[in-house]
Amino acid sequence: MEENKKPKKIKRKLLDKYRLVILNENTFEERLSFKLTRLNVFVLSSLIAVFLITFTYLLIAYTPLREYIPGYSSTALKKQATELNYKTDSLQRVIAMNELYYTSIKKVLKGDVSASDFNKDSIVEAVRTEASEVDFAPILEDSILRDKVDKEDKYNLFESATSSTNFVLFPPANGTISEPYNLKEKHYAVDIVLAKDTPIKATADGIVIFAEWTVSTGYVIIIEHSYGLISVYKHNAALTKIQGDLVKAGEVIATAGNTGELSTGPHLHFELWNDGYPINPTNFIDFK
């Protein structure tokens, strides 16, 4: 009998109804009242606890707030640490290779390399063996490429069939020479007085190897021609060609100006160089 009464007693305690009343302390007026049981309170408390735990887990797992909790690291920091780890590994390899290289250089400089370490016959035999294994027969792609290169060389600007005797230089501009070519004073050019924005023309066919602004000589353009000839045009107001452009003789490449610290008026500073040596332009060109 006593054992049957205990479950009933526990069930009655869980299901007994209670009233939670909220009163005004001064007037004892009833404001709110709730009918509760111990079972309802336990279930409601459990649901609130589960909700808070779930919400806290989601907040920590999927928001940046976890970075402020001790024990969690930033994703950006992890990425940086991984990149630094890779860079450190690469640097260690480079350092190891450099150390081996410097060690070899030191041995060579100090004369520590012994002739007995090298077997000349074995090296020669290895080279012969390696060369014998190479197939020198041209493949189809190689033959096509050779034909293409041959055609390009045939019609190349610098490999033309014309002889040097037929090579003619055209005046870049016509005007009065204010300062002639003077080898003693190291003036390796002729200065031609021109009106501003006068067209400057290429003296021969060639390719532009330099076209930039310089402080002392303003806009400068340099053209490489065939037979080792190079022409230089300085103090231009503007350039119409850029580095790498192919130009024809008489084609406008710039306009005359007064640019650069060394210029005293609108003119063209024109130089000719052959195989690294300056030559007098007036020996080949008539500027009148």
VOMI-503260 format. One record per residue (C-alpha): residue number from 1; residue in one letter; x, y, z. Coordinates in steps of 0.001 Angstrom, whole numbers, plus 524288, in hexadecimal, padded with zeros to 5 digits. Layout:
BEGIN
{NUM, A, {X, Y, Z}}
...
END
This chain:
BEGIN
{1, M, {80000, 80000, 80000}}
{2, E, {80AF8, 80950, 8038E}}
{3, E, {81230, 8063A, 7F6BF}}
{4, N, {805D9, 80982, 7EEC1}}
{5, K, {803EB, 81632, 7F60A}}
{6, K, {81192, 81B64, 7F2DE}}
{7, P, {80F91, 81C59, 7E401}}
{8, K, {8024F, 82274, 7E5F3}}
{9, K, {80823, 82C2C, 7EF48}}
{10, I, {812E3, 82FE5, 7E5A7}}
{11, K, {808EC, 830FE, 7DA98}}
{12, R, {8002D, 83985, 7E2FB}}
{13, K, {80B85, 8427D, 7E642}}
{14, L, {80EC8, 843FA, 7D7DF}}
{15, L, {800BF, 8467A, 7D3AF}}
{16, D, {7FBFB, 84E81, 7DF32}}
{17, K, {7F82F, 85BEE, 7DA5C}}
{18, Y, {7FDDF, 86836, 7DFFF}}
{19, R, {7FAE7, 87654, 7DD51}}
{20, L, {80591, 8804B, 7DB48}}
{21, V, {80011, 88DA2, 7DE9C}}
{22, I, {806A7, 89AC8, 7DC73}}
{23, L, {8011B, 8A55F, 7E590}}
{24, N, {80306, 8B3DC, 7E70D}}
{25, E, {80A8E, 8B532, 7F3B9}}
{26, N, {803BE, 8C1A7, 7F7CE}}
{27, T, {7F597, 8BE85, 7F468}}
{28, F, {7F669, 8AFAC, 7F3DE}}
{29, E, {7EF8F, 8B091, 7E6CF}}
{30, E, {7F11B, 8A44F, 7DEBD}}
{31, R, {7F897, 8A725, 7D235}}
{32, L, {7FB8C, 899DA, 7CC6A}}
{33, S, {7F8D6, 88BED, 7CFFF}}
{34, F, {7FD3E, 87F0F, 7CA22}}
{35, K, {7F889, 87152, 7CC80}}
{36, L, {80470, 8688B, 7CD53}}
{37, T, {80826, 85ADB, 7D0B8}}
{38, R, {81569, 855C0, 7D433}}
{39, L, {81572, 84DD5, 7C7A2}}
{40, N, {812B1, 859EE, 7BF50}}
{41, V, {81D71, 86186, 7C60F}}
{42, F, {8271F, 8566C, 7C3DD}}
{43, V, {8237D, 854FD, 7B573}}
{44, L, {82404, 863A4, 7B30A}}
{45, S, {83125, 864EA, 7B9ED}}
{46, S, {8369E, 8599E, 7B1F7}}
{47, L, {83213, 85FA4, 7A521}}
{48, I, {8380B, 86CD4, 7A8B0}}
{49, A, {844D6, 86654, 7AC76}}
{50, V, {8454C, 85EA1, 79F96}}
{51, F, {84256, 86B07, 797DF}}
{52, L, {84D09, 872C1, 79ECF}}
{53, I, {856FC, 867E3, 79CD3}}
{54, T, {85392, 86693, 78E59}}
{55, F, {853CA, 87549, 78C30}}
{56, T, {860FB, 8768A, 79311}}
{57, Y, {866AE, 86B7B, 78AED}}
{58, L, {8620F, 87177, 77E1D}}
{59, L, {866DB, 87ED4, 78241}}
{60, I, {87463, 87993, 78531}}
{61, A, {87556, 87055, 7798F}}
{62, Y, {87075, 87926, 76E83}}
{63, T, {873AA, 88717, 7727F}}
{64, P, {88085, 88E7D, 7744D}}
{65, L, {87D89, 88F8A, 782D9}}
{66, R, {884B1, 882B2, 78500}}
{67, E, {89180, 889D1, 78268}}
{68, Y, {88FB9, 89121, 78F40}}
{69, I, {88E55, 8848A, 79702}}
{70, P, {89B0C, 87F3C, 79C99}}
{71, G, {89F36, 87301, 79569}}
{72, Y, {899D0, 876F3, 78817}}
{73, S, {8A295, 87CC8, 77D8A}}
{74, S, {89F2A, 885DD, 77261}}
{75, T, {89D09, 88012, 764CD}}
{76, A, {8A53E, 88AED, 75EE2}}
{77, L, {8B023, 887F3, 76878}}
{78, K, {8AF98, 87999, 764E6}}
{79, K, {8B088, 87D04, 75676}}
{80, Q, {8BC03, 88618, 758DF}}
{81, A, {8C2AC, 87BE6, 7613E}}
{82, T, {8C107, 871B1, 7567B}}
{83, E, {8C67A, 87AEA, 74C19}}
{84, L, {8D1EE, 87E75, 754E1}}
{85, N, {8D473, 87013, 75729}}
{86, Y, {8D53A, 86D9A, 74888}}
{87, K, {8DE05, 8796E, 74697}}
{88, T, {8E6D1, 8752D, 751B9}}
{89, D, {8E816, 867AC, 74BCD}}
{90, S, {8EB87, 86D89, 73E83}}
{91, L, {8F575, 876B1, 744AB}}
{92, Q, {8FBAC, 86B7E, 74BF3}}
{93, R, {8FD5B, 86427, 73F2D}}
{94, V, {9032F, 87024, 73898}}
{95, I, {90C6D, 8723D, 74406}}
{96, A, {910A9, 8640A, 7438E}}
{97, M, {9133F, 864EC, 734EC}}
{98, N, {91AC1, 871AD, 736B6}}
{99, E, {922F2, 86BA2, 74174}}
{100, L, {9268A, 86055, 7387F}}
{101, Y, {929A6, 869E6, 72DA5}}
{102, Y, {93216, 87281, 7366A}}
{103, T, {93906, 8667F, 73BA5}}
{104, S, {93C54, 8625A, 72DC8}}
{105, I, {940F2, 8701D, 72A63}}
{106, K, {9498F, 87073, 73688}}
{107, K, {94FCE, 86385, 732B0}}
{108, V, {952B6, 868B2, 72515}}
{109, L, {95843, 8758F, 72A31}}
{110, K, {960AD, 86ECF, 73472}}
{111, G, {96541, 86458, 72B09}}
{112, D, {95FAA, 85944, 73320}}
{113, V, {95A58, 85257, 7271D}}
{114, S, {96298, 8467E, 72467}}
{115, A, {9651C, 8421B, 71692}}
{116, S, {96359, 83406, 71ADB}}
{117, D, {9551B, 836B6, 71DCE}}
{118, F, {95225, 83779, 70F51}}
{119, N, {953B3, 82CA9, 70589}}
{120, K, {95573, 832D7, 6F83D}}
{121, D, {9534F, 8262F, 6F0E8}}
{122, S, {9467A, 82384, 6F7CD}}
{123, I, {9419A, 8312F, 6F4EC}}
{124, V, {944FD, 8302D, 6E682}}
{125, E, {93ED0, 822BA, 6E5BA}}
{126, A, {9327F, 827BA, 6EC5C}}
{127, V, {9317F, 832EC, 6E2AA}}
{128, R, {9334B, 829B3, 6D739}}
{129, T, {9291C, 82063, 6DC85}}
{130, E, {91F88, 82B82, 6DEBC}}
{131, A, {921E2, 830F1, 6D112}}
{132, S, {9200B, 8239C, 6CADC}}
{133, E, {912BA, 82253, 6D136}}
{134, V, {90DE2, 82F12, 6CB55}}
{135, D, {905E7, 82E2B, 6BEE5}}
{136, F, {90A0D, 8394D, 6B617}}
{137, A, {90018, 83651, 6AB7D}}
{138, P, {8F74B, 84252, 6A9F5}}
{139, I, {8E8FC, 84085, 6AD0C}}
{140, L, {8DDE3, 8462C, 6A4F5}}
{141, E, {8DB6D, 851A0, 6AE3F}}
{142, D, {8E9E4, 85506, 6AE2B}}
{143, S, {8EA4B, 85513, 69F58}}
{144, I, {8DE71, 85E00, 69E9B}}
{145, L, {8E491, 86740, 6A873}}
{146, R, {8F162, 86775, 6A0D9}}
{147, D, {8EA42, 86AF3, 69439}}
{148, K, {8E2E3, 875C5, 69B2A}}
{149, V, {8EF4F, 87B80, 6A104}}
{150, D, {8F63D, 87ACD, 693EA}}
{151, K, {8EB46, 8826A, 68D84}}
{152, E, {8EB72, 88C9E, 6985B}}
{153, D, {8FA20, 88E22, 69700}}
{154, K, {8F8CC, 88F35, 68859}}
{155, Y, {8EFAD, 89ACD, 68957}}
{156, N, {8F557, 8A051, 695E6}}
{157, L, {8F852, 8AEC7, 69622}}
{158, F, {9064D, 8ACBA, 69AB3}}
{159, E, {90957, 8A125, 691E3}}
{160, S, {90544, 8A726, 684FC}}
{161, A, {90C7C, 8A3D4, 678AA}}
{162, T, {91093, 8B1CC, 6763C}}
{163, S, {91EEF, 8B47F, 677A2}}
{164, S, {92510, 8BEE5, 68003}}
{165, T, {9286B, 8C6AB, 673EA}}
{166, N, {919EB, 8C905, 67171}}
{167, F, {91752, 8CD04, 67F81}}
{168, V, {91288, 8DB38, 67F64}}
{169, L, {91054, 8E438, 68B0E}}
{170, F, {9059C, 8EE60, 68A60}}
{171, P, {9063A, 8FB4A, 691D1}}
{172, P, {8FDD2, 8FAD2, 69E2F}}
{173, A, {8FAA3, 9093D, 69BE5}}
{174, N, {8FF62, 91477, 6937F}}
{175, G, {904FD, 92071, 69A1B}}
{176, T, {910ED, 9282C, 69E00}}
{177, I, {91B5B, 92150, 6A602}}
{178, S, {91DB1, 9299D, 6B221}}
{179, E, {9283D, 920EF, 6B7E8}}
{180, P, {92FA4, 9173A, 6AF67}}
{181, Y, {93589, 90A1E, 6B2BC}}
{182, N, {941D2, 90C2D, 6BAFE}}
{183, L, {94974, 9003D, 6BF69}}
{184, K, {95335, 907F1, 6C7BE}}
{185, E, {9488A, 90E66, 6CFD2}}
{186, K, {94127, 90179, 6D092}}
{187, H, {93585, 90700, 6C958}}
{188, Y, {9321A, 8FAC1, 6C1B5}}
{189, A, {9268C, 900B2, 6BAB0}}
{190, V, {92182, 90BCE, 6B252}}
{191, D, {917AC, 91581, 6B7C2}}
{192, I, {90DAF, 919B2, 6AD95}}
{193, V, {905B0, 925FC, 6B018}}
{194, L, {8F74E, 92322, 6ADA1}}
{195, A, {8EA31, 92938, 6B042}}
{196, K, {8E298, 92341, 6BB61}}
{197, D, {8DA94, 91731, 6B7B8}}
{198, T, {8E213, 9150B, 6AB0F}}
{199, P, {8E08B, 906A9, 6A71C}}
{200, I, {8ECA1, 8FE6F, 6A9FB}}
{201, K, {8EE51, 8F302, 6A0AE}}
{202, A, {8F5B9, 8E631, 6A17F}}
{203, T, {9028F, 8E6C1, 69A18}}
{204, A, {90143, 8D889, 695B6}}
{205, D, {8F961, 8CC2B, 697B5}}
{206, G, {8FADB, 8C69D, 6A557}}
{207, I, {8F4F9, 8C30B, 6B259}}
{208, V, {8F305, 8CC0C, 6BDFB}}
{209, I, {8FB64, 8C74C, 6C93C}}
{210, F, {8F926, 8D2E7, 6D25A}}
{211, A, {8EE3B, 8DD05, 6D359}}
{212, E, {8ED73, 8E3AE, 6E095}}
{213, W, {8EEA1, 8F089, 6E7E2}}
{214, T, {8FB9F, 8F460, 6EDF9}}
{215, V, {8FE5F, 8FFEF, 6F6D1}}
{216, S, {90A1C, 90532, 6EF7B}}
{217, T, {90603, 902B2, 6E158}}
{218, G, {8F715, 9027A, 6E218}}
{219, Y, {8EFEF, 8F918, 6D936}}
{220, V, {8F9DA, 8F00B, 6D2D6}}
{221, I, {8F7DC, 8E5B0, 6C878}}
{222, I, {9026B, 8DC39, 6C3EC}}
{223, I, {9012F, 8D3C3, 6B7BC}}
{224, E, {90980, 8C809, 6B434}}
{225, H, {90BF5, 8C64B, 6A5A9}}
{226, S, {912F4, 8BBF2, 69DD4}}
{227, Y, {921CD, 8BB05, 69C74}}
{228, G, {923CD, 8BE71, 6AAE1}}
{229, L, {91EA8, 8CC5A, 6A940}}
{230, I, {91741, 8D36C, 6B414}}
{231, S, {910E9, 8E0DF, 6B307}}
{232, V, {90D7E, 8E960, 6BED0}}
{233, Y, {9038C, 8F488, 6BF23}}
{234, K, {90327, 8FD3F, 6CB4F}}
{235, H, {8FBCA, 90927, 6D0CE}}
{236, N, {8EF0A, 9057D, 6CA03}}
{237, A, {8E21E, 90B94, 6CDDA}}
{238, A, {8DADF, 8FEA4, 6CC5A}}
{239, L, {8DD04, 8F0CE, 6C76A}}
{240, T, {8D43B, 8E9C6, 6BDCB}}
{241, K, {8DA8E, 8DC75, 6BF45}}
{242, I, {8DCFC, 8D376, 6CAB9}}
{243, Q, {8E75C, 8C974, 6CDA4}}
{244, G, {8E66B, 8BD9F, 6C4BE}}
{245, D, {8DFE9, 8C4A0, 6B945}}
{246, L, {8E4F9, 8C233, 6AB8D}}
{247, V, {8E6FC, 8CEC0, 6A3CB}}
{248, K, {8E9BC, 8D1C4, 6959A}}
{249, A, {8F32E, 8DBDD, 69055}}
{250, G, {8EC85, 8E92F, 6900D}}
{251, E, {8E1C8, 8E523, 69990}}
{252, V, {8DE72, 8EF3E, 6A3F6}}
{253, I, {8E33C, 8EAA4, 6B12C}}
{254, A, {8E2B0, 8F740, 6B94C}}
{255, T, {8E0AB, 905F2, 6B914}}
{256, A, {8EB4E, 90FED, 6BB83}}
{257, G, {8EB55, 916F9, 6C87C}}
{258, N, {8F329, 91CF0, 6D377}}
{259, T, {8F28E, 912A6, 6DE1B}}
{260, G, {8FD16, 90EFA, 6E7BF}}
{261, E, {9065B, 916AE, 6F04E}}
{262, L, {91107, 91721, 6E5DD}}
{263, S, {90855, 91D56, 6DB81}}
{264, T, {908FF, 92C0E, 6D8F2}}
{265, G, {8FEC0, 92CFF, 6CE3F}}
{266, P, {8F69F, 92520, 6C4A4}}
{267, H, {8FFFC, 91C49, 6BD57}}
{268, L, {9037F, 90E30, 6BA4F}}
{269, H, {90F73, 907C2, 6C03F}}
{270, F, {91297, 8FCFA, 6B66B}}
{271, E, {91CFD, 8F287, 6B863}}
{272, L, {921D2, 8E721, 6B022}}
{273, W, {9292A, 8DB7E, 6B5C3}}
{274, N, {92F18, 8D019, 6AE75}}
{275, D, {93342, 8C3E7, 6B5EB}}
{276, G, {9346D, 8CBEA, 6C268}}
{277, Y, {93C37, 8D730, 6BC72}}
{278, P, {936EA, 8E4E0, 6B987}}
{279, I, {93736, 8E9A5, 6AB87}}
{280, N, {93525, 8F709, 6A57B}}
{281, P, {92742, 8F781, 69FF8}}
{282, T, {92AE8, 9021C, 69635}}
{283, N, {933BA, 8F85F, 68F27}}
{284, F, {927B3, 8F0B1, 68B16}}
{285, I, {91C16, 8F9F1, 68C04}}
{286, D, {91940, 90738, 68611}}
{287, F, {9111F, 90EFB, 68FDC}}
{288, K, {90EB0, 91AC2, 686EB}}
END
